[in-house]
């Protein structure tokens, strides 16, 4: 009895014809990361934890923030597979990030066509740059929305590209950590719980990358292993990190401040503090989320809308004579706010006398004790400042300058009367 056999059964194994692999399947295999997709998901979740802090703080509107992070992470993973010089790849990513940020921020402009939205965004960004490079004040928040979206793109793309290209997870952790800690430093204490979520995801990222690198090494050495081994390691890391963070959260906290470290931090922050004062004119319209009792303004006092008082004392004084307590004066009025005159800084050593009353006919020395309810290195004073018990820097208004034309006196009418008489 003879049965029917197929052609594949009659041919020897060496002669069997294998079906060609479809092109789309080859593409998926090529672009599938050797480190796996779980790593990408954990990276996106870590970036989401940073974005949630910024989104909840609501300093400015950030439309499409999470979609920008997803697109940037996918772009970083895709570009990590392209074996071209970084100088050719990264400019393309920056261009895509700029376009994604501009397109996302156009949703803040209503009632016009898409082309007009793009044009208006470009005009407002150009106007912001003119103010930033000059001495004006800015009240437009749209440029900061675009900036945050672009920074989110850079963080997500750079971190993902580095993790997949170099099989190293520390750069994205450090970059995202700096971003979330910087944001939390301008927020109330109850936002700190978001940092625990970020640390939890970072521990999982380290565990996943360590497992993936071990599995790649085993594969290259010909060692047999199961994909479930990787899931087992991630499962153990999940519960271990959750237990560690839970214990850390419920343990009593003892705050220890090192004097040398605090001094080093103060010295390091000196240029940053100067930049913060200068940025007040550009960020004055950004709402503050930190619960401070008081605040000193720099040379620029922008109009930030309505101000609500909580009915709490911010300053106590003891003085032999009532006075107006002044920290800074503002002499120039603009539509965006007040601008103080330029000053010259004079360093005063402790217990030195800085006489400013030589031209005054009669003076009376009084003692003033000032106590503030919020930390500050600036102080207020009533009357004419003459002496301080600590090292200080005193800012004095620069003398007024007037230009007098010797050829044509028509412009003298714009001079003050006493200067006009001399001219």
PEPE-V133483 format. One record per helix or strand. SS is the DSSP state (hx for helix, st for strand). FROM is the first residue (numbers start at 1). LEN is the number of residues. Records with the same first field share a line. If there is no record, write none. Layout:
SS = FROM-LEN ; FROM-LEN
This chain:
hx = 7-4 ; 13-3 ; 23-9 ; 37-21 ; 65-15 ; 86-23 ; 114-20 ; 142-25 ; 170-15 ; 189-33 ; 227-24 ; 259-25 ; 410-5 ; 417-6
st = 187-1 ; 289-1 ; 300-3 ; 315-5 ; 326-1 ; 332-2 ; 337-3 ; 343-6 ; 353-1 ; 368-5 ; 381-1 ; 387-1 ; 392-6
